[in-house]
Amino acid sequence: MKQVDPIKDLDDVRAIYNRLKKWGNHREAELVMLGCNVALRISDLLKLKFDDIKTMQLEGEDIGYVELEEKKTGKPKRLTLNRTALQCVERLRMNNPKAIYLFQATGNRVKGDPKPVSRQWISTKLIDVKDSLGLDYSLNTHSLRKTFGYHAYKNGADINVLQKLFNHSSVTETFKYIGITDERVRDVYLSIDIGL
C-alpha cells in the first residue's frame, strides 16, 4: 500500500483550501477543511447528511456533533464538530441549500436519487491541487484524517486518546499512522546533549 502523509504544515491546509476555492471547487475545499477537523475516513465523511449534524450548548457555546456507524468497522461513533467544522457545514448549506448530503454530487450526470460525490472525484481534485501547489508529499483522501491526528498530537493531545479515536490496537500503530515516529526519534537525539 502506498504511503499516505498527513499535511504537517497548516499553511498547506490553507493553501489547498484557497486553491480549490479559487478554482470554483467550493464543495471540495470545504471537504478538505472539514476532513482535517473531524478525523473521519472519507467513506464516512462523504455519507454525511445535513440532517446528521446536531447542535448543543456546551459552556454557553454552540457545538456540533454527529452520531454515526463507521462504514469500515461497523462501530458506533460520536464525534464533536469544532467551530471551524460547523462553519464548513454552514458554508456548504449556503452554497447548496436543497442538498441532502454535505458533499452532494451535482451536474448533468447526476440522475435519480441524490448521492454524494465519489471518493475518486475527491482523489482527483487532491492530486490536481497537490501538483498545482508543488507539494512534495503524498496527498490523498486519507491525508485529511491523518492531518487531524498529527496536529492533535502536536497540540498536546494524549496519544492514548488518539489511539482510541482511531480505533488502533497500540500507540505504536497510532504514532506510525500520524507520521510521528521519525520525528520522535530525532527529538530524543536532539534533547540529549551530554557534553563538557
Phi, psi and chi 1 to 4 in degrees:
 res  aa     phi    psi   chi1   chi2   chi3   chi4
   1 MET       -  138.9 -179.0  179.4 -115.0      -
   2 LYS   -68.5  138.9 -175.2  178.1  171.2 -172.0
   3 GLN   -66.0  132.5  170.8   64.6   30.9      -
   4 VAL  -118.5  132.5  177.2      -      -      -
   5 ASP  -104.8  151.6  -62.0  -49.4      -      -
   6 PRO   -75.2  162.6   26.3  -31.0      -      -
   7 ILE   -87.8  103.6  -53.5  167.5      -      -
   8 LYS   -81.8  -23.3  -66.4 -177.3  177.1 -177.8
   9 ASP  -103.0  116.7 -173.6  -21.4      -      -
  10 LEU   -63.0  -24.7  -69.1  176.1      -      -
  11 ASP   -64.0  -32.8  -73.3  -22.3      -      -
  12 ASP   -67.2  -39.5  -74.7   -5.7      -      -
  13 VAL   -58.9  -47.4  173.8      -      -      -
  14 ARG   -65.1  -38.3  -71.4 -176.1  -82.5  -84.9
  15 ALA   -65.5  -41.5      -      -      -      -
  16 ILE   -62.1  -48.4  -68.0  165.3      -      -
  17 TYR   -57.2  -50.8  177.5   86.2      -      -
  18 ASN   -65.9  -37.2  -70.8  -32.6      -      -
  19 ARG   -66.2  -43.3 -178.5   64.2   51.2   94.3
  20 LEU   -62.2  -40.8  -73.2  166.3      -      -
  21 LYS   -63.2  -42.2  -64.9  -87.7  -77.0 -171.1
  22 LYS   -60.4  -37.0 -179.8  179.0  176.7 -176.7
  23 TRP   -77.2   -2.8  -70.5  -14.4      -      -
  24 GLY    85.7   10.0      -      -      -      -
  25 ASN   -94.5   63.9  -61.8  127.0      -      -
  26 HIS   -62.5  -43.6  -59.4  -82.5      -      -
  27 ARG   -59.4  -44.6  173.2 -172.9   57.4 -155.4
  28 GLU   -69.2  -35.6  -68.1   77.4    3.1      -
  29 ALA   -62.8  -44.1      -      -      -      -
  30 GLU   -66.4  -33.8  -59.9  -57.6  -17.7      -
  31 LEU   -62.5  -42.1 -176.1  138.1      -      -
  32 VAL   -61.3  -48.5  166.6      -      -      -
  33 MET   -66.8  -44.4 -166.0   59.2   67.1      -
  34 LEU   -64.9  -43.4 -173.5   62.6      -      -
  35 GLY   -59.6  -36.2      -      -      -      -
  36 CYS   -74.2  -14.4  -71.4      -      -      -
  37 ASN  -106.6   -6.8  -81.8  -81.2      -      -
  38 VAL  -124.4  -12.3  -62.4      -      -      -
  39 ALA    60.9   31.5      -      -      -      -
  40 LEU   -90.5  150.6  -75.4  175.3      -      -
  41 ARG   -65.7  153.6  -70.6  178.6 -173.9   88.1
  42 ILE   -59.5  -35.4 -168.7   68.7      -      -
  43 SER   -62.3  -36.9   56.8      -      -      -
  44 ASP   -78.8  -35.0  -66.3  -36.8      -      -
  45 LEU   -64.5  -44.6 -167.5   58.3      -      -
  46 LEU   -67.5  -28.9  -70.1  176.4      -      -
  47 LYS   -85.5   -0.6   73.7  177.2 -174.9 -178.8
  48 LEU   -64.6  134.8  -76.6  178.4      -      -
  49 LYS  -111.0  156.0  -63.4  178.9  177.9  178.9
  50 PHE   -58.0  -35.4  -75.7  101.7      -      -
  51 ASP   -67.6  -16.6  -72.2  -13.6      -      -
  52 ASP   -75.4  -20.6  -65.0  -27.5      -      -
  53 ILE   -83.4  118.5  -49.2  -61.6      -      -
  54 LYS  -114.7  156.6  -49.4  -67.0 -174.6 -141.5
  55 THR  -127.5  155.9   57.7      -      -      -
  56 MET  -153.2  166.5   63.4 -176.8 -134.7      -
  57 GLN   -93.4  133.8  -73.9  -82.4  -49.2      -
  58 LEU  -136.4  113.8 -178.6   66.9      -      -
  59 GLU    52.7   43.5  -61.6  175.3    5.9      -
  60 GLY    78.4    6.4      -      -      -      -
  61 GLU  -123.4  140.9 -173.7  175.7  -26.4      -
  62 ASP   -72.7  129.4  -81.6  -22.1      -      -
  63 ILE  -126.9  157.3   63.6  161.6      -      -
  64 GLY  -107.5  159.8      -      -      -      -
  65 TYR  -151.9  159.9   67.5   94.1      -      -
  66 VAL  -136.7  135.5  174.2      -      -      -
  67 GLU  -113.6  126.1  -66.4  173.4  -25.9      -
  68 LEU  -148.1  170.5   56.3   87.9      -      -
  69 GLU  -107.7  122.4 -178.2  178.6  -70.3      -
  70 GLU   -63.4  132.4  -70.1 -178.0  -42.1      -
  71 LYS   -63.5  -44.0 -175.7  175.9  178.9  179.4
  72 LYS   -70.3  -45.0 -179.6  177.8  178.2 -179.9
  73 THR   -99.0  -20.3   65.8      -      -      -
  74 GLY    74.6    3.9      -      -      -      -
  75 LYS   -84.8  145.7  -65.9  179.1 -179.3  177.9
  76 PRO   -71.4  147.1   21.4  -26.8      -      -
  77 LYS  -142.7  136.7 -177.1  173.6 -170.2   92.0
  78 ARG  -119.8  123.0 -179.2  178.3  174.1  139.2
  79 LEU  -123.3  149.6   63.8  111.7      -      -
  80 THR   -96.5  139.6  -58.0      -      -      -
  81 LEU  -102.1  119.8  -56.9  177.3      -      -
  82 ASN   -76.1 -179.6   62.4   22.7      -      -
  83 ARG   -57.2  -45.2 -177.6 -179.9   42.6   82.6
  84 THR   -62.6  -42.4  -62.4      -      -      -
  85 ALA   -62.0  -43.2      -      -      -      -
  86 LEU   -64.2  -36.8  -78.3  175.1      -      -
  87 GLN   -65.3  -37.3  -70.4  170.0  -12.1      -
  88 CYS   -60.2  -45.9  -69.8      -      -      -
  89 VAL   -61.6  -42.6  172.0      -      -      -
  90 GLU   -61.8  -43.7  -70.9  171.3   18.3      -
  91 ARG   -65.8  -39.9  -73.1 -171.3  -64.0  -93.1
  92 LEU   -61.1  -42.7  -73.5  161.1      -      -
  93 ARG   -65.2  -40.6  173.7   53.0   82.4 -162.3
  94 MET   -65.0  -38.6  -75.5 -179.0    3.0      -
  95 ASN   -74.7  -24.0  -75.8  -24.3      -      -
  96 ASN  -147.0   73.2 -164.1   -4.6      -      -
  97 PRO   -62.5  -21.4   12.7  -19.2      -      -
  98 LYS   -96.1   -0.2  -66.3 -178.6 -179.2  178.0
  99 ALA   -68.6  150.4      -      -      -      -
 100 ILE   -94.5  -47.2  -66.4  170.2      -      -
 101 TYR   -89.1  147.3  -68.1   93.7      -      -
 102 LEU   -58.3  -41.4  -91.9   64.5      -      -
 103 PHE  -116.3   57.7  -53.9  105.3      -      -
 104 GLN   -74.2  136.9 -170.6  160.7  -50.3      -
 105 ALA   -69.0  141.8      -      -      -      -
 106 THR  -134.6  170.7   56.9      -      -      -
 107 GLY   110.7 -179.2      -      -      -      -
 108 ASN   -68.0  -27.4  -63.3  -22.2      -      -
 109 ARG   -80.1  -13.3  -66.5 -177.4  176.7 -175.2
 110 VAL   -78.9  120.4  178.6      -      -      -
 111 LYS  -130.1  150.1  -57.9 -156.1 -177.8  -16.7
 112 GLY    79.5 -151.2      -      -      -      -
 113 ASP   -64.3  149.4  -67.9  -26.0      -      -
 114 PRO   -59.0  146.8  -20.2   30.2      -      -
 115 LYS  -149.7  159.2   56.9 -173.1  167.9 -140.8
 116 PRO   -75.5  163.8   22.7  -27.7      -      -
 117 VAL   -62.2  163.2  -64.6      -      -      -
 118 SER   -87.8  156.3   71.4      -      -      -
 119 ARG   -59.2  -38.4  175.2 -171.3 -165.5  126.8
 120 GLN   -63.7  -39.4  -66.7   77.0   16.5      -
 121 TRP   -61.0  -46.4  172.8 -100.7      -      -
 122 ILE   -65.2  -41.8  -60.8  -58.4      -      -
 123 SER   -58.6  -43.5  -67.5      -      -      -
 124 THR   -61.7  -44.0  -60.9      -      -      -
 125 LYS   -63.9  -39.6  -69.1  -63.0  173.9 -175.5
 126 LEU   -66.9  -39.4  -71.1  175.0      -      -
 127 ILE   -63.5  -44.2  -69.9  167.4      -      -
 128 ASP   -59.3  -46.2  -69.3  -12.1      -      -
 129 VAL   -71.3  -35.5   77.5      -      -      -
 130 LYS   -60.5  -48.1  172.4 -167.3  175.3  -63.4
 131 ASP   -64.7  -41.5  -68.0  -15.3      -      -
 132 SER   -61.7  -38.3  170.2      -      -      -
 133 LEU   -88.5   -7.9  -66.4  170.4      -      -
 134 GLY    69.1   32.8      -      -      -      -
 135 LEU   -71.7  138.0  -56.8  176.1      -      -
 136 ASP  -104.3   30.8   63.0   -8.9      -      -
 137 TYR  -136.9  164.4   49.5   84.3      -      -
 138 SER   -71.5  128.7  173.2      -      -      -
 139 LEU  -131.9  121.0  178.5   67.4      -      -
 140 ASN  -149.2 -170.4   76.2   17.4      -      -
 141 THR   -59.8  -32.9   57.2      -      -      -
 142 HIS   -73.5  -18.6 -148.2   60.4      -      -
 143 SER   -59.0  -31.7  -63.3      -      -      -
 144 LEU   -64.8  -46.2  -50.9  178.3      -      -
 145 ARG   -63.5  -42.5 -179.8  170.4  155.0   92.0
 146 LYS   -67.2  -33.4  -71.0 -175.7  173.1 -162.9
 147 THR   -61.0  -43.2  -62.1      -      -      -
 148 PHE   -56.1  -51.1  174.8   92.1      -      -
 149 GLY   -62.5  -42.9      -      -      -      -
 150 TYR   -59.4  -50.7  176.0   84.8      -      -
 151 HIS   -73.5  -32.2  -69.8  -74.4      -      -
 152 ALA   -61.6  -45.2      -      -      -      -
 153 TYR   -64.7  -45.5  178.8   74.3      -      -
 154 LYS   -62.8  -26.3  -73.1  -62.3 -155.9  176.5
 155 ASN   -91.4   10.7  -75.0  -32.0      -      -
 156 GLY   101.4    4.8      -      -      -      -
 157 ALA   -63.7  140.4      -      -      -      -
 158 ASP   -66.7  130.1 -175.7  -39.0      -      -
 159 ILE   -61.5  -29.4 -166.0   66.0      -      -
 160 ASN   -67.9  -36.1  -65.9  -61.8      -      -
 161 VAL   -67.3  -42.6  172.9      -      -      -
 162 LEU   -63.7  -38.9  -67.6  174.1      -      -
 163 GLN   -56.3  -46.8  174.8 -169.0   -9.3      -
 164 LYS   -65.7  -43.5 -179.8  176.7  165.2   94.3
 165 LEU   -58.0  -40.8 -175.3  146.1      -      -
 166 PHE   -88.8   -1.7  -70.7  123.6      -      -
 167 ASN    58.8   41.3  -70.3  -40.4      -      -
 168 HIS   -89.8  154.9  -71.1  161.5      -      -
 169 SER   -85.9  -15.4   58.2      -      -      -
 170 SER  -152.0  158.6   70.0      -      -      -
 171 VAL   -68.7  -29.1  -66.2      -      -      -
 172 THR   -59.7  -43.0  -57.3      -      -      -
 173 GLU   -62.3  -40.5  179.5 -177.1    4.0      -
 174 THR   -67.5  -44.5  -56.6      -      -      -
 175 PHE   -57.2  -46.3  -83.6  126.4      -      -
 176 LYS   -63.0  -43.6 -177.1  176.7  179.2 -174.7
 177 TYR   -58.2  -43.2 -177.4   78.9      -      -
 178 ILE   -91.5    5.5   62.8  175.4      -      -
 179 GLY    76.7   33.3      -      -      -      -
 180 ILE  -101.3  -21.7  -63.7  -71.4      -      -
 181 THR   -53.0  -51.3   51.7      -      -      -
 182 ASP   -63.8  -38.8  -67.2  -19.7      -      -
 183 GLU   -63.6  -41.2  -73.6 -179.5   28.4      -
 184 ARG   -63.0  -42.8  -72.8 -177.2   67.8 -142.0
 185 VAL   -64.2  -45.7  170.1      -      -      -
 186 ARG   -59.9  -43.8 -177.3 -166.3   64.8 -136.5
 187 ASP   -63.5  -34.5  -69.8  -13.3      -      -
 188 VAL   -63.8  -46.4  167.3      -      -      -
 189 TYR   -59.1  -43.2  -81.3  114.0      -      -
 190 LEU   -73.0  -24.0  -67.9  174.6      -      -
 191 SER   -80.7  -17.1   70.8      -      -      -
 192 ILE  -106.9  117.9  -55.2  -60.9      -      -
 193 ASP  -137.2   85.7 -169.6    1.4      -      -
 194 ILE   -90.6  107.9  -57.8  170.2      -      -
 195 GLY  -143.5 -172.3      -      -      -      -
 196 LEU   -83.6      -  -60.1  174.9      -      -
